[in-house]
Amino acid sequence: MNPFTVDASLCRKDGICAKVCPIQIIEGKVGELPTMASHKAKVCIGCGQCMAFCPANACSAPGLSSQESQPLNPQNMPTPEQAEELVFSRRSVRTFRNKLVPRETLTQLLEAARYAPTAKNTQQLRWIVLESPEKTEELATLVISWLRNLSKVDSVNAKAVHAESLVRTWDAGYDVICRHAPQLAMIVAPKGPWGASDAAIAAAYLELLANARKVGCCWAGYVCFALSHPAAHELREFVAVQEHEQVYAAQMMGFPRLAPHFRPPRKALDVTWL
């Protein structure tokens, strides 16, 4: 891993890199070239804050290179009204067109979702994508099969998730698990204190990014619930989740069959100002 490096010919000696470092391991007063002691470089989390905020692209954090940094394009930033409209227009999509989202589009969405923050910048999330209706149906079938037997092994959770009702709905011909979604993206993280929040943030990023490309999403809660249960061995084998991992979030995906035209009211804002 390369150490913290600074291009003296570019550095403006403004001390910005030191100011934005979240763990304060860069030494850099205004008028001086910034430095990082070798023993401190070992605890760098590689977040790239120093590189992101340096106006001259003059520094490289340990393990990263300023040559790989891409300039931001402020002209592409949405207005506040446009950003709000993106959020207001987001709806959970449960009816999809019979058309697959191209892998190229899915890849672009996942590449952008990688920039969602993770605790301590671990970036330990990985994705599992089911690319066809046949695969999502197979997953839904396995979830239902698991739900049929859940009351025998865990009556409390079976009642909490309304397992019997879900099975009856499935047997009546309606897929309440994956909603006949053409595709489905799952977010996997190592088991631990941060996996659930990291995955939830990434899933929210993915949903808004998808909305901007007119791709619909819906959180697959029953899929995550099933995969988190210790008795769901066949399900975990199907998606190839390792023992130390957990599927913490999942999004059904596809082109929406219908589009929203209005923004229904929500509950009133509940806020405590301190």
N, C-alpha and C positions, 0 to 999 in steps of 0.2 A: 504494500500500500504506500503510495507516494505521500510525503509529508505535506504540510501546509506550505504552499508556494505563492510567491508574489512576483509579478512582472514589474520591476522597478521603473521600466520605461513607460508603463501605463498608469501605475498607481498615482492617485492624486493626493495621497497622504491625508485623507479627510477623516480617518478613524471610523468610517461607517461600518466596516466589517466587524470591528470590535464591539461596536454598540449593539449590533443586531444578533450577535452570537448568543443563542439561548442558554448555553452553559458557561459563557464568559471565559473561554480559554484562549481567546485571541488578545494579544497585547498590541495596542495601536493608538497612540495619542495623535492628535492633530499635528501635522508637520513631521511625523515619523513614519517610516515603513512598518507595517504591521508584521508581527512575528507570532509564532506558536511554539512553545517548548515541546521537545520531542515526547516527554512523558505525558503532556496534556493531549498531544495528537492521538494518543491511544484511546482516549475517552470521547473523541469526536463522534457524534452520531450521524454525520454525513447528511445533515438536513439541507445543506447548500444555501442557508440564509446569507452567509457572507458573500457568496457568489451572486445571489439573486439581487441583492441591494447595492452591489458595487456598480456605480454608473460607468466605470471604465472596463469592466470585465477583466480585472487585473489579478484576481486571486483564484486559487484552486484549493478547495478543502481536501483533507486527506481522503484518498480513494476516488476523488472526482477530478475532472479536468475542465478548465474554463473554455477549452477549444470545443467541447461538446455542448456548451450552453447555447440555447437558442434565444435570440432576442424576442422580447414581448412586443406585441403590436397593439398599442393603445387605441388605434383607430378602429380595431375590431371589437372593442369593448361595447357591450350593449348599454343603452341609456338606463337610468334607474327604472323608468317606466317599462322598458322592454324586458329587463330582468324580472320585474314584478309580474309582467304578463306571462312570462315563461312559467313562473310558479303558479299563478292563478289558473292557467290553462291545463296544468297537469291533472290528469284524472287516472284512477286505477282502471286499466283496460281489461275487460273480461270477455270481449267478443273480438275475434281476430279475423282478418282476411286470410284466404287460402293462398298465401304468398309468403315465401321465406325472405327474411332479411338477409341480404348478401353477407357472406363472411367478411368481405372487405369493410362493410359498414359496422358489423359487430366488432371487428378488430379495432377500428378507429374509436369506437365508443369505449372499449376496454382500455385502450392506450391512454385516452384522456382521463378515465376514471382512476388510473394509477396515481394521479396527482391529488387524490383525496388524502387528507392528513391521516397519519397513523401515530399511535402513542410511541413516544421516544424515537420516531422516524424508523421503526423497525422494518416497515414495508414487507411484512411477512405474509401478505394475502396472496392467494392464488385462485384461479378461476376454473370452474368446470362448466362447459357449455354443451347443452344438448342441442344439436343442430337440426333436428327434424321432428315433425309431429309424431312419428312412430316412436322416437325415443322418449318424448315427453309423456306419451300415452303409456309406455312401458313403465316409466317411473311412477305415474299416477296409479297404475294397476298394482304396483308393488306396495305403495302407500296404503291403498284400500285393503290389500291382503293383510297387511300388518294391523290395520285398524280392526279388521274382523276378529282378530285374536287378542286384541289389546286388553279387553275386559278380563281375560283369563289370567293375564300376568300383571296387570296394573289397572285395577278397577277405578281407582281414584282419578287417574289421568284420562282414562277412557270416558268417564262421566264429564270431566272438565272440558274435553275437546268435542263432546257430543259425537263420539265414535259411531254409535248405532245409527244416528240420524245421517251422518255422512255416508255410511254404507248403503242405507236405504236410497238416498239420493243418487248414488252411483248406480245401484241396481235398476233404478228407474230410467237410466240412460243419460244422466247429466254428470259431466266431469267437474266436480266441485274442487278437485285437488289442483289440477293444472289448467282448468278452463279451456281445454283443447288448444292450448297455446302452441304455435308452431315451433318455438324455441324457448329455452330456459337457461338462465345463467345463475350459477351458484358461487358463493364466495366462501372460501375455505381459509381457516387460520389455525395456527397451533392452539391447543387448549391452553387457557390461561386467563388472566384478569382483563386483558385488553382486546381479545379477539372479537367479542360481540360488538363492542362500540366501533372498532376499526371497520368491521364488515358492514355495519349499519350505515356508517358515513359513506363508504364506497358505494353501497347500494343506492343511497340517496343521490349521490353524484351521477351514477349511471342512469337513474330514472330521469333526471332533469336533462342530461346530455341527450338521452334518447328522445325525449319530448321535442328538443330542438331540431331533431332530424325526422320528426313525425313517426317515430317508432314508439309503440305503446308498451307499457310495463305494468305489472301488478305483482305485489309482494306475495311470494308463495309460502305463506306461513305454515300450512300443514306439512309441506315438504320438510321445512326446517325442524318443526316439532318432531316429526317421525325420525329424522336422521339424528336427532339429539338423544333419542331414547336408547338406553343400553340394550334393549331387546331387538333393535332393528338391524340385525346382522346382515340379512340379505340386501337390504337397502344400501347399507354402507359399502358392501361389496360391489353393488351395481355401479355406484359412482366412484369407486376406487378411493375412498377416504381412508387415510392411514389411522392407526390407533391413537397417535398423538394429535390428530387433527379433529376439527369440527366444522360442519357446514353451518355458518352463523347467519347467512342471509341468502335469499334467492329471489330472482325476478323472472316471472314469465314475460316473454317478449314476442313481439310480432307487429305487423302493420294493423292498426285499428280498423275495424269494420265501420265504425261510426265516429263522428267528431263532436266534441262539446261546442255549444254556442253561447252558453251563459255561465256565470259564476254564482252558484248558489251561496246563500249566506252561511257563515260558520258561527260557532258559539262566540260570544263576546270575548274580547281580549281580557285575560285574567293576569294581572301583573302587580307585583309588589315593588314599589320604588323605595329603596333604602338610602 
